[in-house]
Amino acid sequence: MFRYAVETERRFYLANGVQVTQVADAARPLIEVVLTDAWVWDMYRKTRFVPKVRVLTFKDVNIEELPPLDL
């Protein structure tokens, strides 16, 4: 169903598209992660399925490509 699992310091995402860019060149580079066709794990969010998510962070981002489903 989803192609990528993405974990940040604050949330967990499942998405079909992931694009990562470094926004600022500094001692602490700012990382931008754009997710498309995503599911967001946040207990306070009413809607978990969203078409596009933009994450900006100075911290670690873990991106894992999930294996394809064998149907």
C-alpha positions as CSV (number, residue, x, y, z in Angstrom):
1,M,0.0,0.0,0.0
2,F,2.8,2.4,0.9
3,R,6.4,2.5,-0.5
4,Y,8.3,4.4,2.2
5,A,8.3,4.6,6.0
6,V,9.6,7.9,7.3
7,E,10.5,8.6,11.0
8,T,11.3,12.0,12.4
9,E,11.9,13.1,16.0
10,R,8.2,14.0,16.3
11,R,6.1,11.8,14.0
12,F,5.9,8.7,11.9
13,Y,4.8,8.7,8.2
14,L,4.0,6.2,5.5
15,A,4.2,7.6,2.0
16,N,4.3,6.7,-1.7
17,G,6.7,9.5,-2.6
18,V,9.6,11.1,-0.7
19,Q,11.9,13.9,-1.8
20,V,14.8,15.1,0.5
21,T,16.7,18.4,0.0
22,Q,19.2,20.3,2.1
23,V,17.8,23.8,2.4
24,A,20.6,25.7,4.3
25,D,24.3,25.2,4.3
26,A,25.4,25.8,7.9
27,A,26.8,24.0,10.9
28,R,23.3,22.6,11.4
29,P,21.9,22.1,7.9
30,L,18.1,22.4,7.5
31,I,16.6,19.3,5.9
32,E,13.4,19.5,3.9
33,V,11.4,16.3,3.4
34,V,8.4,16.4,1.1
35,L,6.0,13.4,1.2
36,T,3.2,12.7,-1.2
37,D,0.2,10.5,-0.8
38,A,1.0,10.1,3.0
39,W,-0.4,8.7,6.2
40,V,0.6,10.6,9.3
41,W,0.8,9.1,12.8
42,D,-0.2,11.9,15.2
43,M,-2.7,11.2,18.0
44,Y,-4.1,14.7,17.9
45,R,-4.7,14.8,14.1
46,K,-8.3,14.2,12.9
47,T,-7.3,13.4,9.3
48,R,-4.4,11.0,8.9
49,F,-4.4,10.6,5.1
50,V,-3.0,13.7,3.4
51,P,-2.0,14.4,-0.2
52,K,1.2,16.3,0.6
53,V,3.4,16.8,3.8
54,R,6.4,19.2,4.1
55,V,8.8,18.6,7.1
56,L,11.6,20.9,8.0
57,T,14.1,19.7,10.6
58,F,17.6,20.0,11.9
59,K,17.4,16.5,13.4
60,D,17.7,13.0,12.0
61,V,15.2,11.7,9.5
62,N,15.1,7.9,8.8
63,I,13.7,6.8,5.5
64,E,13.1,3.2,4.7
65,E,11.9,1.8,1.4
66,L,9.4,-0.9,2.1
67,P,9.4,-4.2,0.2
68,P,6.7,-4.6,-2.5
69,L,3.7,-6.6,-1.6
70,D,3.6,-10.0,-3.1
71,L,0.0,-10.4,-4.1
